[in-house]
Amino acid sequence: MARPLIVIPARLGATRLPRKPLADIGGEPMIVHVWRRAMESEVGDVLVATDAPEIAAAIEAVGGRAIMTRSDHQSGSDRVFEAVQAYEPQRSANIVVNVQGDLPLLEPSLIADCIAPLADPAVDIATLAVVIAEPSDCIEPSIVKVVGTPTGQPDVQRALYFTRSPAPYGAGPLYHHIGIYAYRRAALERFVGLPPSPLELREKLEQLRALEAGMRIDVKRVDAVPMSVDTPADLEKVRAAVLAKSPAKPR
């Protein structure tokens, strides 16, 4: 059986941080940092799916594989699926991992964690979450919460709902969803063929389309949320973190 495919969708058209994938972090574009983290996971082949020749060139310059995709995709999932079909039309790889292109500090082990729930053949899609520690995060709409029920597997829940609201009600932990997904290939194909669903449009959360269609999403609990880059302030934080990790140059 072929190893999983890890696909990083990347485009230049971000509104809050233009040309985000090419933002310099410690002398390399952000997309290269994400590619390196995915390669370090040693889980499977890594592709960058993009519509921008500049992004493809940056990846190819470090020995990576970039797949050019259409520019009119409505979501990263659509871009991922096009890249997978182009790279491996024989369909031997039956697991596809969608890793966001704005996670330059991603712990490589999180990719294997994300795949783990797919050991259960009843699971269509797997993803990650972490217990929310800060009370203010519970009411922050930008932090997506996942409501789940135990599966009997350690640290794995079956997702019942995703929301921007604080949920579920009452005493107990709330879970911050981490937007990394591992799909069975057939599930990804079905997902991208579905129209946007009512709850997806209301919450602006694509994963609700899968739940509304009756697909099963299991969620692996992990210990920390990888820092994402959405704003110039986020970018400066990541640059500082990378600089702090860099070995001091001899004088």
N, C-alpha and C positions, 0 to 999 in steps of 0.2 A: 504494500500500500504506500502511495506517495505521501510524503510529509505534508503538513499543513502549509498553506500559503499565507504569508503575512503581507497585507497590502496597506500602504499609507497613502490616502488620497490627499492631494495638495493642489491648491489653485492660488492665483495671485490676487483674486478679486475681493479680498477681505475689506470691509468698510471701516472698521475701527482701527485696524493696523494694516495699511496698504503694503502689499508685497511681503506679507508676514513670513512665508516660508524661506525667503532669502535674507531675512534679518540676520545680521552678523552677531554671532555669539562666540567669543573667544577665538575669532579668526576663521570660523566656518559658518556657513548658512545654517539656520535652525533646522531645515529639513534634513541636512546631513547628520546633525546630532540625533534626530529621531531615528533615522535609518541605522545609525551605529547602535543605538539602544536595542532596536529590533534584531539586528544581526547578533548582538551579544546574547540574546535569549537562546539562540541555537535551536529554535523550535522548528523552523522551516525556511524555505526560500522567502526572500524579502523583495517586494516590488514597490516602487513609488508610482502611483497613478496620477497623471497630471495632464493639463491642457496647455502648459507653459513650457516652451523650449528652454527657457532659462533654468527652470527647476530640473528638467531632464538633464541638462548639461552639468549642473552642480552635482547630481547623483552619479552620473557616468564618470565624472572627473575623479571620484574616489573609488571607482570600481563597482558601483552599484548598478542595478537594473531599473530603468524607468520605462514605463509604458505610456505612450501618448493616447489620450482619450478625448472624447468630444468636449466642447466648451459649454454645452447647454444643459448639462446634468443639473437636476434640482437638488441632489443630495450626494453626500459622500458615498453612501451605499450604492447608488447607481454607478458612480465612477469606479468603485471597487469591482463591481460585477463586470463591467465592460473590460477592465484590465485582466481579470481572471480568465474571461472567455478568450481574450486575445493571446494570453501567455500560455494557457494550458487547455486548448479546446478538446483534448482527449478525455478530460474530466476525471483523471485518476486521483487528484487531490480532492478529498471530500470534506475538508475543513478549511474555512477561510477566516482569517482574523483581520478585522478592520481596526487599525491603530491610527488615532488622530495625529495629524501632522504638526500639532502645536504642543507636543509633550517632550521637549528636549531633555528633561531630567527623568524620564520614565525609567523605573526599575525594570530591567529585562525580565525578572522572574514573574512580573505581573502578567506577561503574555501566556506563560504556562499555566498560571493560576486561572486565567480566563478560559482556557480550553478545558480545564479539568471537569466541569460539570457535564461536558458532552460524552463522558464515559457512560452516562445513562442514555440508552438509545431512544428514550422517550423525549429527550430534550432537543429542541430545534435550534435554540440560540442560547449562548451563555454570555454573561457579563459580570461586572464586579461592583462591589459597594464597600463602604467603610462606615463604621458607627460615627455619627455626628457628635463631636465633643463640645463645640461652642454653642451655647443656647441661641445666640443671635443667628447662627446658620440655619436653625430650624425654620425661621420665618423668611429667609432670604430666597426670593423667587429664582435667582440664577443658580441656586443649588438644588438640583433635582433629587427628589426623595423616591426611594423604591419601597413599596409595601409588599411584603412577602410572607410566605408560610413555610414552616420547616419541611424539609424533604426526608429527614432521617440520615442524611449525609452530613458529616461535620462541616459547619460553617457554610452550608449551602441552603438557600431558600428558593422556592418557586415564586417567581414574580406574579403578583396579582394586579399591581397597578404602579404607574410612575406618575409623579405629580410635582408641581412647583410649590404646592401648599404644604404646610406642616401636617404630616400624616404618618401613621394612624393616630387617632385621638387617644389620650389617656397616658398613663404611666408606662414607661418602657423606652427603649432606644429607638431613635430614628436613623435611617440609613441614607447616606449620601451616595448616589449612583455615580460610577466612574464610566465614562463613555467609551469603553473598549468592548468590542463585540467579537465573539467567535461564532460563526454560522456553520451549520452543515451546508454543504454547497447547494443541495436541493432546497433548503430553507431560504438561502439567500436569493436563489432564482425566483422562488415563489414570492418572497417579500417585495422585491423590486418590481414585480408584475402587478402588485396590488395598488389600487387607487388610495390616495390619502384618506384616512378614516376620520369620523367626526371628533373623537376624543383627541386624536393626533393634532387636528387643526385647532382645537380649543386650547390644549395645553402647549402646543408647539413642541411636541415630543414625538419624534418619528417612531420610536419603539412601541408606542401604543397601537400603531397600525398592526403590528404582529399579534399583540394580545387580542385586539378586537377581531382578528381573523382566526382566533383559536389556536395560535401557535404557542408553544411552551418556551418560556424564557426562565432559566435558572441563574441564580446570582451567587457568586462566590464572595464571601466576606474576606477582606484583606485589611492590612493595618494602617495604610496611609494613602492619601489622595495625591497622585502625581501633579506637580504644579503645571498648569496650562498657561499659555501666553495668549491673552485676549486683548490686552491694552499696552500702551507704551510703558506704564508702570510695571506691569507683569514682566515685560521684556527686560527692564533694568534689574529686577529681582533675580531673574534667571542668569543674566550676565554676571551679577555679583556672586551667585552661587557657583557658577562654573569657574570664575576667577579664584574663588576660595579653595576649590578642589585642585586647581592646577599646581603642579610642583614649582617651587620657587626656582627661578633661574639663577645660576651661580654668577657672582659678580666678578 
